[in-house]
């Protein structure tokens, strides 16, 4: 009975850990992407 409970909890923790690992990996990949450079037309000088 105790072994069954340990296996059940272990399987649930494996799923949660795998989901957390996937989210952390995705966040790391997105953070390492370089932002797109701003277009030159986006810079408008006001006051001349």
Beta strands, then each sheet from edge to edge (+ up, - down):
end
